[in-house]
Amino acid sequence: MQHLLEFGLLSFTSIFTMVNPLGVIPIYTTMTSEMLPAEAKRVAIKSVLTALLTLLLFAFGGRFIFEFFQISVNSLKVVGGIIFFMAGFDMLQARLIRTKSDEENVVDYVNDISITPLAIPLICGPGAITAAIVMMNDAHEISQKIVLSFAIVLVLGITLAILLSARKVMRFLGDSGNKVLMRIMGLIVMVIAVEFLFSGLKPILRDIFSVK
């Protein structure tokens, strides 16, 4: 039971820090600033549902992707660790680099911003997809797969709640508060990145040097 709880906590933390719901708020509020509340609500719901389906698809279909492209899980852990570390480093400096939001981009995406760029790659980016695939691969028991699925649904549910109250959250936190929380999550991401990197690197080095 304790092992399952630890796995669930790691799954939730990994997915939550990669999705970074608070980091989505500034871009979401910018892109929906000219919309009516009902329209902004529909955008939030559609973007979160799209991100949820994408994450679940990659989580459960990751093994087939590995087999088709002959990808090693350990290699993915190394690459994922690097991606996590870079994302965490930028978050530690309170920078948003996954999507650049300017007036030209808003015009380009105005017809369907809920899918691109909000759902993909803002909410469901490379880091979140990698985390879902790696965590599902580490889930050897059915109970662990259920816990991971629940963690994904929970994170996306929190994301939806945050987006629906985005304007209130922005007023409450302010710019300084948002940056502080982003730095804290960035530090957590970097720690997870180191764990992922070395857990994937050790087996590769053992194979290279034929260490049993």
C-alpha positions in Angstrom: 0.0 0.0 0.0 2.8 2.4 0.9 4.6 1.5 -2.4 1.4 2.3 -4.3 1.0 5.6 -2.4 4.6 6.6 -3.2 4.1 5.8 -6.9 0.9 7.8 -7.0 2.6 10.8 -5.3 5.5 10.6 -7.8 3.1 10.3 -10.7 1.0 13.3 -9.6 4.1 15.4 -8.9 5.7 14.6 -12.2 2.6 15.2 -14.3 1.6 18.4 -12.3 5.0 20.0 -12.6 5.2 19.3 -16.3 1.7 20.5 -17.1 2.3 23.5 -14.8 -1.3 24.8 -14.6 -0.3 28.1 -13.1 2.1 28.8 -15.9 -0.8 28.4 -18.4 -2.8 31.2 -16.8 -1.0 34.3 -18.3 -1.2 33.0 -21.9 -4.8 31.7 -21.4 -6.0 35.1 -20.0 -4.2 36.9 -22.8 -5.8 34.8 -25.6 -9.3 35.0 -24.1 -9.2 38.6 -22.9 -11.5 39.7 -25.7 -13.9 36.8 -25.3 -17.2 36.6 -23.4 -17.0 34.6 -20.2 -19.0 31.7 -21.7 -16.7 31.6 -24.7 -13.6 31.6 -22.5 -15.1 28.8 -20.5 -15.7 26.7 -23.6 -12.1 27.2 -24.6 -10.8 26.1 -21.2 -13.0 22.9 -21.2 -12.1 22.0 -24.8 -8.3 22.6 -24.3 -8.2 20.5 -21.1 -10.2 17.6 -22.6 -7.9 17.6 -25.6 -4.8 17.5 -23.4 -6.3 14.8 -21.2 -7.1 12.5 -24.2 -3.6 13.2 -25.6 -1.8 12.3 -22.4 -3.9 9.1 -21.9 -3.3 8.1 -25.5 0.5 8.4 -25.1 0.5 6.8 -21.6 -1.3 3.7 -22.8 0.1 3.7 -26.3 3.7 4.4 -25.4 4.7 0.7 -25.5 3.5 0.4 -29.1 5.4 3.6 -30.0 8.5 2.1 -28.5 8.2 -1.2 -30.4 7.4 0.5 -33.7 10.3 3.0 -33.6 12.5 0.6 -31.6 12.9 3.1 -28.8 14.6 2.1 -25.6 12.8 3.1 -22.4 16.1 4.0 -20.8 16.9 6.3 -23.7 13.6 8.0 -23.3 14.3 8.4 -19.6 17.6 10.1 -20.4 16.0 12.4 -23.0 13.1 13.0 -20.7 15.5 13.9 -17.9 17.2 16.5 -20.1 13.8 17.9 -21.2 12.7 18.1 -17.6 15.9 19.8 -16.5 15.7 22.4 -19.2 12.0 23.1 -18.5 12.7 23.2 -14.7 15.7 25.6 -15.2 13.5 28.0 -17.1 10.7 27.7 -14.6 13.3 28.3 -11.8 14.0 31.7 -13.5 10.2 32.3 -13.8 10.3 32.2 -17.6 7.7 30.8 -19.9 9.3 29.5 -23.1 7.0 26.6 -24.3 4.8 29.0 -26.3 5.4 32.6 -27.2 2.2 34.7 -27.0 2.1 37.8 -29.1 -0.6 39.6 -31.1 0.3 37.8 -34.3 0.0 34.4 -32.6 -3.3 35.3 -31.1 -4.7 36.2 -34.5 -3.3 33.0 -36.0 -5.0 30.8 -33.3 -8.1 32.8 -32.7 -10.3 30.3 -34.6 -9.3 27.3 -32.5 -6.9 28.3 -29.7 -8.3 25.6 -27.5 -6.4 22.9 -29.4 -3.3 24.8 -30.5 -1.5 26.3 -28.6 -3.4 25.8 -25.3 -4.0 22.1 -25.3 -0.9 21.2 -27.3 1.9 22.2 -26.6 1.0 24.5 -23.7 -0.8 22.1 -21.3 0.2 18.8 -22.9 3.8 19.5 -23.9 6.8 17.2 -24.6 7.6 17.1 -20.9 4.1 16.0 -19.8 4.0 13.4 -22.6 7.4 12.0 -21.7 6.4 11.8 -18.0 3.2 9.9 -18.8 5.0 7.4 -21.0 7.8 6.8 -18.6 5.6 6.5 -15.5 3.2 4.1 -17.3 6.2 2.0 -18.3 7.2 1.9 -14.6 3.7 0.8 -13.6 4.1 -3.0 -13.7 0.8 -3.7 -11.8 -2.8 -2.9 -12.8 -3.2 -0.9 -9.6 -0.3 1.3 -10.5 -1.7 1.9 -14.0 -5.1 2.9 -12.4 -3.3 5.2 -9.9 -1.3 6.9 -12.8 -4.5 7.3 -14.8 -6.2 8.9 -11.8 -3.2 11.2 -11.3 -3.5 12.4 -14.9 -7.2 13.0 -14.6 -6.7 14.8 -11.3 -4.0 17.1 -12.6 -6.1 18.0 -15.7 -9.1 18.5 -13.4 -7.0 20.9 -11.3 -5.9 22.6 -14.5 -9.5 23.1 -15.6 -10.5 24.5 -12.2 -7.5 26.9 -12.4 -8.3 28.1 -15.9 -12.0 28.6 -15.1 -10.9 30.9 -12.2 -7.8 32.3 -14.0 -8.7 36.0 -13.7 -9.3 35.7 -10.0 -6.1 33.7 -9.5 -4.1 36.3 -11.4 -5.5 39.1 -9.2 -4.9 37.1 -6.0 -1.3 35.9 -6.7 -0.1 38.9 -8.6 3.0 38.8 -10.8 5.4 38.2 -7.9 3.3 35.4 -6.4 3.1 33.6 -9.8 6.9 33.8 -10.2 7.5 32.4 -6.7 5.3 29.4 -7.3 6.8 28.9 -10.7 10.3 28.9 -9.2 9.3 26.3 -6.6 7.8 24.0 -9.3 10.9 24.5 -11.4 13.1 23.2 -8.5 10.9 20.1 -8.2 11.1 19.5 -11.9 14.9 19.7 -11.8 15.1 17.2 -9.0 12.8 14.8 -10.9 14.9 15.3 -14.0 18.1 14.2 -12.2 16.3 11.0 -11.0 15.0 10.2 -14.5 18.4 10.9 -16.1 20.4 8.6 -13.9 17.7 5.9 -13.7 18.0 5.7 -17.5 21.7 6.3 -17.8 22.8 3.5 -15.4 21.5 0.6 -17.5 22.9 2.1 -20.7 26.4 2.4 -19.1 26.1 -1.2 -17.8 25.4 -2.4 -21.3 28.3 -0.4 -22.7 30.8 -1.6 -20.2 29.2 -5.1 -19.9 28.8 -4.7 -16.1 26.6 -7.4 -14.6 
